[in-house]
Amino acid sequence: MSHDGIGPRAVLRSVAFLTAGMLTVPVLAGCGSDDPAGKPLAGADVARADRSDVADGGTLRWAVDTVPDTLNTFQADADGTTSRIAEAVLPSMYRTDEQGRAVRNADYLASAEVVDTEPKQVVVYRLAQQAVWSDGREIAAADFAAQWRALSGKDTAYWTARNAGYDRIEKVERGKNDLEVKVTFSRPYADWKSLFTPLYPKEVMGTPDSFNDGARKKIKVTAGPFTVEKVDSKEDEVVLARNPRWWGSPPKLQKIVLRAVPHDKRVSALSDGTLDLAEIGPEAARRITVAALPQNESTPLMGPEADRSAADALRSWAVANGTDEDAADEEVSARQKLRKKAEKYARQQKALSGFEVRKSLEPAFTQLALNGAEGPLSDERVRRAVARALDREDVAASVLKPLGLPSEPVGSHLALSGQAAYADNSGALGKQDAKEARALLADAGWVPGGPVKEEKKDGKKDEGEKAAGSEADKDGDPEGSGDGDDGTYIVGEDDGKNHGDGKAPHDSGTGTGRLTQGGAPAGAYAPKGTAAPARADTAPVAKDGKALVLRFVLPSGPGSETLAGVADRISEMLKKIGIRTDVSKVDNDSYFKDHIASGAFDLALYSWPATAFPATDARPVYAKPVAAADGSLNVEQNWTRVGTDQVDQLFDQAVATLDDAERRDLIRKADSRIWAAAGSIPLYQRPELVAARENLANAGAFGFATPVYEDMGFLKKSAQGPAGTPGTKSAEESAED
């Protein structure tokens, strides 16, 4: 999960995509023209080059958010940098292609297939013959078995962050020979391709001590194109070096230095020559784009002599016009500081002309989260009203169009366009309709222009006047605001399942169905067809003397500007149906822990990734919260606290269904139910903007695809564009760095 452009970005299968920073089937099926999965909205932008055009050698300096606290992706404090390191230094049985689908990694895996389904599901992995660990030992069944035991959840001495999939394995054993691994499952598991990626050596997974502490700052034994040379917390960098025992295509780069640089410092680091590759925000992207434009050579740069002459003239003018000498000196000093800043900016722009912006869309989407645990949003009708008020196309366009990226709103919680499970299921909730949104609010008793208790003259509020929100009206929920969805009415799904009598949908206990007029609060709505009073459509709605004001929590700091703009648009949209928002900007570091995870919000913006295995990875995000033994609510990663038994059942069926088409249909059906519950509203796929040195090949905005680390490198001079491009370093110069 992530909030755009801020904090550590993690992946669901590695850690809890906590970031922030965010988010489909394991088969490679072609997408026909009538396939709702469609194509990715944007492809990878990595300056592809043939390996023969890439120079041998060089060091790539790559910006990351953090130096990780652990190199073990299966621990709770792993982050996005942990995952990036693991991709470069450890085996992965499967990787994702440009459509976000799992494909076999031939460097490690000759084949893998389900050989039996009855009485148990059995998968046989046949390993690549040359695959060895960096100490020379063959990758073998013992490594698979050690990882299964560590992650099965049976031994609590292992401090694991997740056990999904591994808890379904009954045994792991050697097959017919040393190159075969036979995995038998106790229960069917459709997402078996998600397992053993990354694969750690038995030296890490073999004991609780080695698992918990042995791979925090180093991994002695690896098996990727690179190894971990050092983790330097003082220098804020991780150095990866070529693995001399790598059997695949030799890495072009000599080293990769992952350097922790805050987002607001990355432009300076790029212009100073200390970075070659960095994810950046929209403002930095604009600067780099402008820097690459042809400059007007007739415009001279302001140098020190011109600076002194201008300062002397300014001082003389100030004194001659009656300004005292000290004030004149202060004015001159301020102007000189401004001039120095301008000169620094000009120098940076010149250096940035050697970079380009590579852009795509991340495999993650930004959503509006609605906290359904308490307050007005615990009523599904109010959540649906909020959702129906949103113009998602406008929101997506406001973020993506200025960047030159496709701005189609995301239509699924569980996949993105191009992934096999994708389909636009937003119709289960309905299109934007302010009139219908106001009707839903009226159904829930929120009356436009309703009475609100006035403040007393001393500024104190009358008892009960507090605006309704997450901290108020906790026991004022309307009847039937539970989270079960048996009989939930889904827009457009009128097949007799919505209501058994063929009449208007009934109230099933979810608050979704329209109540009879006699059962609604007094004044909730007028007879159908009655014209609304003047300005009633935008007048604030109220109930029991309280205005409907929702607390909208946002992160602050560098990188949060985009979310602030989105929040402003959403607030204006809600205002048009009578809902007011109270926007609170909180510290980045406390955003998730103190607000999102703890439920201290009504509305929030953050992101989730779309992975190749939604039945496994997305379930904890949308599972119905359950009461723990101590009375607390176990929400897993479902921070909206909105879930239903039916969605859980569909996930359970999908993860146990080995038929690809049937599993895809179950995922899409689950997504329709998630839309109908209106706990989270997908808005847009996150932009991926990367500043890259012009001569850097096979790296940049990867989109869905797993990076191919051994192909990254700097172009040979013969393969570059016109010689003398300002700021461009050759492979040899980068190697010296």
Disulfide bonds with the S-S distance in Angstrom:
none
